[in-house]
Amino acid sequence: MNAAPLVATRGVTVQYGSGRRGVVALEGIDLEVRRGEVLGLVGESGSGKSTLGAVLGGLLSPTAGTVTYDGAPLLVRRGRRSRDLARRRQIVFQNPRSALNPLRTIGDSLTEGPRLTLGLGRDGARERAVDALADVGIEADALTRYPDAFSGGQRQRIAIARALAMDPEFLICDEVVSALDLSVQAQVLNLLADLGRRRQLTHVFISHDLTVVRHLSDRIAVLDGGRLVEVAGARQIHENPVADVTRRLWRAIPSAVVGERSRDDRP
C-alpha cells in the first residue's frame, strides 16, 4: 500500500512536566498513517503508544514537532475546521464500562456528538445512532436502555457505534479488546476488520499484544521507551523482526500462536 498519508508526525516529542522532574513520553517520532490502511501500534507498558494515539487523534498537543491531518496542521482549536476534524477522527478507548456514562441512556450518549458537533436535529441524530448500532450488531431498542443492561462486549460495541455515529474516516482503537474475554475479543476484532472494509476507514489499532495486531494490520509500528524503533509490514514484523523489543514481544507469546500465519504480507 503506497497511499498518501492521512496523518503524519514529524519530530513529535511529548514531555510531561519540566526541568529535572519532566518525563519524556515520546521523543522525535516521525510516522505516517496512510489513507485506507490499518496501522498497528505496539509496545510494552509505558512505551508511549497510548500517548502517540492521543497525539494522532488530536487530543494531546506535542511539546515539540508537528502533526498534520490531510496535509494541514491537526490541532485547530476553534471554528468550523475544528468541528470538521472532530467528526473525521474518532477514538475508542480500552474500558467500555468507563467509556459510557452509567447515568445516561445509550441514545443520549450516541446522539450527543451528531447534535452538538454536526448540528443535526433530534431525528437526524437518532437516525445516525440507529444506523451505527446496526453496524455493530446492536438493536435499536438499546437507545432507551442504560449501559449496565449490557455485557462488556456489548458495551464495547456500543462505544464503537458512538464513534461511527460521527461518520469518521480515521478511527483510533486504544487497547479496545484487552478488558474482554478471549471469545469476545475475537468477535470485536472481526467486527473492526469488517467495519474497516465496509466504511473504508483509516485505522490505528493500539495494543501490547502482537497476536492481535498482526491479524488486523497492514503495517506495524513498534515503540520502546517513547521512541519509534521499527515500522514494517505485518508479515515482516512477524517473520523478521529487527528491534529487540519486537523480539521480546514475540517471545512472550506461546509458540503455537506465533506460528499462525499473518493476515497480510504487504510491505
PEQUIPE-V803175 format. One record per pair of residues at least 6 apart in sequence whose C-alpha atoms are under 7 Angstrom apart, sorted by the first residue. I is the first residue (numbers start at 1). J is the second residue. Records with the same first field share a line. If there is no record, write none. Layout:
I=J, J
//
This chain:
3=34, 35
4=34, 35
5=32, 33, 34, 35
6=33, 34, 35, 69, 70
7=32, 33, 68, 69, 70
8=31, 32, 33, 67, 68, 69
9=29, 30, 31, 32, 66, 67, 68
10=29, 30, 31, 65, 66, 67
11=28, 29, 30, 65, 66
12=27, 28, 29, 30, 62, 64, 65, 66
13=26, 27, 28, 29, 62, 63, 64, 65
14=24, 25, 26, 27, 62, 63, 64
15=22, 23, 24, 25, 63
16=22, 23, 24
17=23
25=48, 226
26=48, 226, 227
27=226, 227
29=227, 228
33=39
35=202
36=200, 201, 202
37=202, 203, 218
38=202, 203, 204, 216, 217, 218, 219
39=203, 204, 205, 217, 218, 219, 220
40=204, 205, 206, 213, 217, 219, 220, 221
41=49, 204, 205, 206, 207, 220, 221, 222
42=49, 206, 207, 208, 210, 221, 222, 223
43=49, 208, 222, 223, 224
44=208, 224
46=225
47=223, 224, 225, 226
48=223, 225, 226
49=206, 223
50=174
53=172
54=60
55=61, 62
57=89, 90, 91
58=74, 75
67=73, 74
68=74
76=82
83=117
87=166, 167, 168
88=167, 168, 169, 170
89=168, 169, 170, 171
90=163, 168, 170, 171, 172
91=163, 171, 172, 173
92=159, 160, 172, 173, 174, 176
93=99, 173, 174, 175, 176
94=174, 175, 176, 177, 178, 179
95=179
96=152, 155, 156, 159
97=155
99=159
100=147
102=146, 147, 148
104=146
105=143, 144, 145, 146
106=142, 143, 144, 145, 146, 147
107=143, 144
110=129, 162, 165
111=125, 126, 129
113=166
114=120, 125, 165, 166
115=121, 125
128=165
129=165
130=140
132=161, 164, 165
133=139, 140, 158, 161
136=157, 161, 191
147=155
152=180
153=180, 184
169=201, 202
170=201, 202, 203
171=201, 202, 203, 204
172=203, 204, 205
173=204, 205, 206
174=205, 206, 207
175=206, 207
177=185
193=216
205=213
207=213
210=249
214=234, 262, 263
215=262, 263
216=263
217=234
218=233, 234, 264, 266
219=232, 233, 234, 267
220=231, 232, 233, 234
221=230, 231, 232
222=228, 229, 230, 231, 246
223=229
224=245
229=243
230=243
232=267
233=265, 266, 267
234=262, 264, 265
235=262, 264, 265
241=247
//
